[in-house]
Amino acid sequence: MDSQAENELHKAGALVLSSAPELPFNPYRLDLYTSAELLQGIEGMPYEQTPDARVREWAHKVADTVGVHDGILKGLHDSAMTAALHRYAAGKRIVGIMGGHSLKRGTDGFAVAARLGRTLARHGFVVGTEGGPGAMEAANLGAYLADADDHVLDSALGRLAAIPDVEPSVTDWARSAFEVRDLHPAGARSTASLGVAPWTNVYGEDPANAFTTVMAKFLTRTLEDFGVLGLANAGLVFLPGAAGTVQEIFEAAMPSYYTDGPIRPIILVGKEHWTTKLPAWALLSALGEGRRLGGRISLVDDVESAVALLREAS
């Protein structure tokens, strides 16, 4: 369409939606992303040049703008992503695993989260996380390697421990994950590992991790807030975390507090953490008193107990 035709249409009150070739994303996208797609080229270029990083930069740049055109582009993309996410989730038993994004590779907590993800995937659950580093990456890693022998997971954990965090280099962190993927490419064919995340995360650097087999990424935070928390129809497991994880516990509890419908299990792992360090359990259990919610919340000390509760409920 030439500029004169477009101007005439605008004068007549039309809204023209262009293909916007300058965008680092396709606003008319119909499918979920894959981690390989989001981190394409990471083997030979820095993270900042990957599609994941370029879209993140654009999303932050326009986050506070009120321009109609940018708003429409964001809305088109995120609406299509929401539809794709619900198509993917249909008929699946999804368990959301929430926890701190600052949990480092090489720690006992990282290994525990990985074994939780693997065990759930082996029992037929889809492991849903926010798709970033820390506990999220660990759970996705476990699900990715669900069909592998125990020593394979141990080897992968050892390799990843050499680059424990996204700081100081997201590039090194992502490359080390793809080295593990290259050693075990069969995991990429699994559908047991889902990530749902915004590009405008307010909690810090949350690049896509390599072990999600599909990812829904959003340009606005609002839509993502209902992602894993809303889709986890088989239950939610909260590993030790900080302010963001505490917020998510009560976001998950609120609908169950009021509903007359089915209530999924909400399981907090780590008694000392949730009763002493961040005593969220006291408030959560108080909210459950005299309500159906009270029969669906649990505090356990190990992931094996969490898995047993989820299997029983399922």
Solvent accessible surface area in square Angstrom, and as a share of the most:
residue,aa,sasa,rsa
1,M,154,0.69
2,D,95,0.49
3,S,84,0.54
4,Q,131,0.58
5,A,42,0.33
6,E,58,0.26
7,N,79,0.41
8,E,90,0.40
9,L,70,0.35
10,H,86,0.38
11,K,160,0.68
12,A,89,0.69
13,G,68,0.65
14,A,41,0.32
15,L,113,0.56
16,V,29,0.17
17,L,79,0.39
18,S,50,0.32
19,S,83,0.54
20,A,5,0.04
21,P,120,0.75
22,E,130,0.58
23,L,22,0.11
24,P,33,0.21
25,F,19,0.08
26,N,79,0.41
27,P,3,0.02
28,Y,88,0.33
29,R,43,0.16
30,L,126,0.63
31,D,91,0.47
32,L,20,0.10
33,Y,15,0.06
34,T,56,0.33
35,S,1,0.01
36,A,45,0.35
37,E,64,0.29
38,L,3,0.01
39,L,2,0.01
40,Q,117,0.52
41,G,27,0.26
42,I,0,0.00
43,E,113,0.51
44,G,71,0.68
45,M,52,0.23
46,P,55,0.35
47,Y,8,0.03
48,E,112,0.50
49,Q,97,0.43
50,T,0,0.00
51,P,28,0.18
52,D,0,0.00
53,A,11,0.08
54,R,104,0.38
55,V,5,0.03
56,R,62,0.23
57,E,121,0.54
58,W,27,0.09
59,A,1,0.00
60,H,80,0.36
61,K,145,0.61
62,V,8,0.05
63,A,48,0.37
64,D,138,0.72
65,T,68,0.40
66,V,146,0.84
67,G,38,0.36
68,V,103,0.59
69,H,81,0.36
70,D,38,0.19
71,G,35,0.34
72,I,41,0.21
73,L,4,0.02
74,K,24,0.10
75,G,34,0.33
76,L,57,0.28
77,H,1,0.00
78,D,1,0.00
79,S,71,0.46
80,A,23,0.18
81,M,1,0.01
82,T,41,0.24
83,A,47,0.36
84,A,5,0.04
85,L,5,0.02
86,H,105,0.47
87,R,142,0.52
88,Y,30,0.12
89,A,12,0.09
90,A,75,0.58
91,G,89,0.85
92,K,59,0.25
93,R,99,0.36
94,I,1,0.00
95,V,0,0.00
96,G,0,0.00
97,I,1,0.01
98,M,4,0.02
99,G,11,0.10
100,G,13,0.13
101,H,59,0.26
102,S,76,0.49
103,L,55,0.27
104,K,91,0.39
105,R,7,0.03
106,G,55,0.53
107,T,55,0.32
108,D,123,0.64
109,G,33,0.32
110,F,1,0.00
111,A,20,0.15
112,V,62,0.36
113,A,0,0.00
114,A,0,0.00
115,R,90,0.33
116,L,0,0.00
117,G,0,0.00
118,R,22,0.08
119,T,46,0.27
120,L,0,0.00
121,A,13,0.10
122,R,119,0.43
123,H,66,0.29
124,G,48,0.47
125,F,3,0.01
126,V,11,0.06
127,V,0,0.00
128,G,0,0.00
129,T,0,0.00
130,E,24,0.11
131,G,1,0.01
132,G,2,0.02
133,P,2,0.01
134,G,4,0.04
135,A,2,0.01
136,M,7,0.03
137,E,0,0.00
138,A,0,0.00
139,A,0,0.00
140,N,0,0.00
141,L,0,0.00
142,G,0,0.00
143,A,0,0.00
144,Y,5,0.02
145,L,4,0.02
146,A,10,0.08
147,D,146,0.76
148,A,23,0.18
149,D,90,0.47
150,D,83,0.43
151,H,121,0.54
152,V,19,0.11
153,L,1,0.00
154,D,71,0.37
155,S,55,0.35
156,A,1,0.01
157,L,23,0.11
158,G,50,0.48
159,R,123,0.45
160,L,0,0.00
161,A,37,0.29
162,A,78,0.61
163,I,55,0.28
164,P,60,0.38
165,D,23,0.12
166,V,13,0.08
167,E,131,0.59
168,P,143,0.90
169,S,31,0.20
170,V,17,0.10
171,T,17,0.10
172,D,64,0.33
173,W,4,0.01
174,A,1,0.01
175,R,78,0.29
176,S,11,0.07
177,A,0,0.00
178,F,15,0.06
179,E,99,0.44
180,V,1,0.01
181,R,32,0.12
182,D,100,0.52
183,L,91,0.45
184,H,48,0.21
185,P,83,0.52
186,A,60,0.47
187,G,9,0.09
188,A,43,0.33
189,R,190,0.69
190,S,29,0.19
191,T,86,0.50
192,A,18,0.14
193,S,0,0.00
194,L,1,0.00
195,G,0,0.00
196,V,0,0.00
197,A,5,0.04
198,P,4,0.03
199,W,3,0.01
200,T,17,0.10
201,N,11,0.06
202,V,114,0.65
203,Y,67,0.26
204,G,35,0.34
205,E,59,0.27
206,D,16,0.08
207,P,1,0.01
208,A,1,0.00
209,N,0,0.00
210,A,1,0.01
211,F,0,0.00
212,T,0,0.00
213,T,13,0.07
214,V,29,0.17
215,M,1,0.00
216,A,0,0.00
217,K,3,0.01
218,F,3,0.01
219,L,3,0.02
220,T,42,0.24
221,R,50,0.18
222,T,93,0.54
223,L,71,0.35
224,E,5,0.02
225,D,44,0.23
226,F,149,0.62
227,G,3,0.03
228,V,6,0.03
229,L,17,0.09
230,G,52,0.50
231,L,18,0.09
232,A,0,0.00
233,N,93,0.48
234,A,13,0.10
235,G,0,0.00
236,L,0,0.00
237,V,0,0.00
238,F,0,0.00
239,L,9,0.04
240,P,62,0.39
241,G,10,0.09
242,A,64,0.50
243,A,83,0.64
244,G,18,0.17
245,T,6,0.04
246,V,39,0.23
247,Q,82,0.37
248,E,12,0.05
249,I,0,0.00
250,F,46,0.19
251,E,58,0.26
252,A,2,0.01
253,A,2,0.01
254,M,112,0.50
255,P,68,0.43
256,S,7,0.05
257,Y,53,0.20
258,Y,149,0.57
259,T,50,0.29
260,D,140,0.73
261,G,27,0.26
262,P,135,0.85
263,I,12,0.06
264,R,42,0.15
265,P,13,0.08
266,I,0,0.00
267,I,1,0.00
268,L,0,0.00
269,V,8,0.05
270,G,14,0.14
271,K,93,0.39
272,E,132,0.59
273,H,28,0.12
274,W,0,0.00
275,T,62,0.36
276,T,98,0.57
277,K,145,0.62
278,L,60,0.30
279,P,77,0.48
280,A,9,0.07
281,W,52,0.18
282,A,66,0.51
283,L,100,0.50
284,L,0,0.00
285,S,34,0.22
286,A,53,0.41
287,L,59,0.30
288,G,3,0.03
289,E,137,0.61
290,G,92,0.89
291,R,108,0.39
292,R,130,0.47
293,L,0,0.00
294,G,30,0.29
295,G,68,0.66
296,R,88,0.32
297,I,18,0.09
298,S,29,0.18
299,L,33,0.16
300,V,16,0.09
301,D,91,0.47
302,D,59,0.30
303,V,11,0.06
304,E,119,0.54
305,S,41,0.26
306,A,0,0.00
307,V,9,0.05
308,A,59,0.45
309,L,61,0.30
310,L,0,0.00
311,R,131,0.48
312,E,145,0.65
313,A,43,0.33
314,S,73,0.47
